[in-house]
Structures are given as C-alpha cells and as structure tokens.
Amino acid sequence: MNMRKVTYGILLILGIFVVGYLVYFILQGHDDSASEAINDKNIIEASKYPGVDLVTEITETKKYNIAMHYPKFKGEKANAEIEGYVSSIKEDFLAKVDENKKYIKDYVPELSLSMEIYPVMENVYSIVFSEENYVVGANAQQKGKVYLVDTKKGDFIQPTEIFKDTKQNREQLYVLLNQAFKESKEYSPLLLEGELENWAQDPDNHFKGMYLKGKSAVFQFDKYEVTAGAAGMPKISIPLDQMQNLLTDEWKEKLQIKNDKKETPKNSDDKNIAKGEKTDIDKHSSKGVKRVALTFDDGPHPKNTLKILELLKKYDAKATFFMLGNRVDFYPDVVKKIADQGHELGNHTWDHKDLTTLSTAEAIQEVERTNQAIKSAAGREPTVFRPPYGARNKAVENAISMPTVLWTIDTLDWKSHNPDQILKIVKENVKDGSIILMHDIHKTTVEAVEPVLKYLKKEGYECVTVSEL
C-alpha cells in the first residue's frame, strides 16, 4: 500500500515537471524578439545642444530591422510625448510586418526614424523627424513630424502660439507657399495645387509640419500630401520677414529680424590640404611593406571615436572613418579631430538608408547633405563613400562622384560584441591589401582596436587609409 502511494507521488511530480517544461517551451517559442534578435541596443549620449541628449535604438532580427534616433530632455512631459510618438511608430510598423508576413519572403522589412535639430533661440529648438519604413509594395512609406520645444520649461510650443490662425492668414499663407513651390525647380512640376489649397484652408491642421530654421519658417509635408510621390517629403522655406503679418505680437518681438548677416565660415586652404594629403601618401608609400586599411562605420561617437583616435596615434596608424551625416551634425568637434590627425573622411549617407530603395534624387540628397555636414565640421569634404549595407546599383554609382569603397574583412563586431572574436576574425583573414570593417559606435570594438593594432604591427602590416591602399 505504501509503495503504491510512493509510486503515485513520483508520477505526480514527473507530470508536473513535464507540464511545466511544455509551458516554458511554448512561451519561449512565442518570444520572437528574444529568439531571433541579432543586434539590440539602446544608447543615450549627450549632444552638443544644451538640454538635449540623443537616444539611439537599434534592433536587428531575422524578421525586421529598426533604427531610431530621438531626443531626450529634462522635462518629463516633453519626454512622454516623444516616447509616445516613437512607440506608436514602432507598434504600427511591427503590426504591419505581422499582417503581411505571408508576402515577405526575400527581404527584411526596415523602419528608420531620423531627426534633425535646429536651434531657434536659447533653450528653444525645432526637432524634425523623418520616418521611413518598407514592409510591402513598390515604395517605402515616408512620413514626417515636427516639434518646437522649450527645454527650459520642458514643454512644447504650438505653431498657433507663433502664427495667428485666422482665415485671412491661411489665405495669405497659401499664396506664399504656392509661389515658393512654383519657384522651386525640384517641386514645381510635382505640385498638386488643389491639395495644397485644401491643406491651407483646413482649420484643423493647425499649421502642422511647420518649424523654425534660422530666419525662416519651414513647412514639411508628408509624401503624397501636396505633391506627387516623386517629390518625397517636400520642404518649403519662407523667410520670416515675408510673414510678419502672420506672427503673434509675442513672437514678432522674439523673432524680429535685425542686422541679418550670415556668418561666413572660415575657408580652408584646399591647396595646402591637398598637399598635406599627398605628403601623407608619400610617407606611407615605401615599397615592400604589407598594407591594410582599418575602416570605421556609423560614427562619429563622442567617446568611442576619441579613444580609437588615441590608439591610432599610439601605434602610428591611419584609418578611414565612414560617417553618418546626422551624427556629424551632433559631434562636429570629433570630426574635426579625425581630420586634424590625418585620417581619411568617408561618407556613409545621412541616416543609413538603403540607397537602392530610394529615388536617384533622394539618394543624391542623402550623400550631398552628409558631404556638406562633414565639410562644415572639418573644413573639407569626404574623399570616399561607403553605401549602407554595401547596397548599390548602377543608378547609385552613377549619381555619386566619390569612389565607392566596400570591405574585404567584416569583423562582425556589431554582432559578437566580443573583442577576442573580432581579433580572431582579423587573424584568420588578413592579408596584404585587406580592408577591415569595424564600427566605432560600439564600446567592445574600442576594446578590440589595440589588440588588432598590436597584431598587425607584429605581423609587419602598415595601417593606411583606403585611398592610400
């Protein structure tokens, strides 16, 4: 009798264990993000703008890729609004991916949220978001959103606080916008006048999409909102001195235009720069020396890039930095140091979009904006270009004048986050003429740089820029 009870007890315990294991297995099977995550990070960094930090969220899985950049303020109210906006974008994208999973076969859906910041006055900024996602269909979906934020108050400024929202003012605004569109060579053939008029007359839009930049008000429209799709998300700028009748008395005083002289940036001596680059090339052109090129993508980073520069200087090594324009805008001082220390400046587009999914005009804009940002920070434009994901086609190559440089060794630093693994890949694959790909946005990559430099020096390799290679 006692033996029978013991047997029943053992069977009961085993049954509970099996059921528990099955429940755990089922739950794990439904946790797609945990089981399929390839790269998942959330980074908060200080920016050059007082009171504004930069949040970077990267999620890469087998089913989708997400890259989001947005600001973080001191005020809880402002942060709650921004975080709600970011969360809604992400949720809508994931829902769309789930709804269309049976149609998604040979590609990975992508969501990109980038931002730009324009100082208006002390503690006041225009925050301009650009959202792009591709799940299904022929074209990527593009949307924008703007905020005017007072970081001291920790709250947002509504466009209707700046402009008097009356029927007469809306009619005047339509005339100004219509004229500006027609004077634009880019947008004039694509303008849908009826849609623009409807937008201007709609009292519920509250000047949606308006932000301040310099001495102008900029109106950003969604794709297809007032133009044909080929225009993307058009932006029309109207000088504030043409809009003084529309301004409230308070903001007319704040934005009064006096002695409007644009500061002329200091010109660099291009001849001296070219001569300096040639001297560097001559210095590294000794025959019989094995050469490799270290390249760093997706920066600059306010801490990691500076540490890498110190290590490169320590080992008398040169490198090439393929930088994102939206990060150059945040960290111009780091870009200046890269240039001043003799490293090569590379263009990696404005916000890491796959150029093969864009129109030629959009692809050119991604590259040209980055060229200008780098030139503004360093005094000279980049000399080489690397397309995000290595994605390119004839249209992209024909549109870009710089040499396109890919890589021969992918250290997979973004995936492993393991300095030992990064070094192992270099050891197993390096040879004379190798181009090594790393990312200076990862702390673990910084930890790998010195062991890599030590190994290359020991094996008789000289680290040069890709152009020198």
Secondary structure, DSSP 8 states (H G I E B T S, - for coil): -HHHHHHHHHHHHHHHHHHHHHHHHHHHHH-HHHHHEEEEEEEEEE-SSTT-EEEEEEEEESS-EEEEEEEE-S-HHHHHHHHHHHHHHHHHHHHHHHHTTTT--SS--EEEEEEEEEEEETTEEEEEEEEEEESSSSS-EEEEEEEEEETTTTEE--HHHHB---HHHHHHHHHHHHHHHHH-TTTGGGB-HHHHHHHHH-TTSTTTTEEEETTEEEEE--TTTSB-GGG-S-EEEEEGGGSGGGB-HHHHHHT---S----------HHHHHHHHHHHHHHT--TT-EEEEEEEEEE--TTHHHHHHHHHHHTT--EEEEE-HHHHTT-HHHHHHHHHTT-EEEE--SS---GGGS-HHHHHHHHHHHHHHHHHHHSS--SEE--GGG---HHHHHH--S-B---SEE--HHHH--HHHHHHHHHHH--TTEEEEEETT-HHHHHHHHHHHHHHHHTTEEEE-TTT-
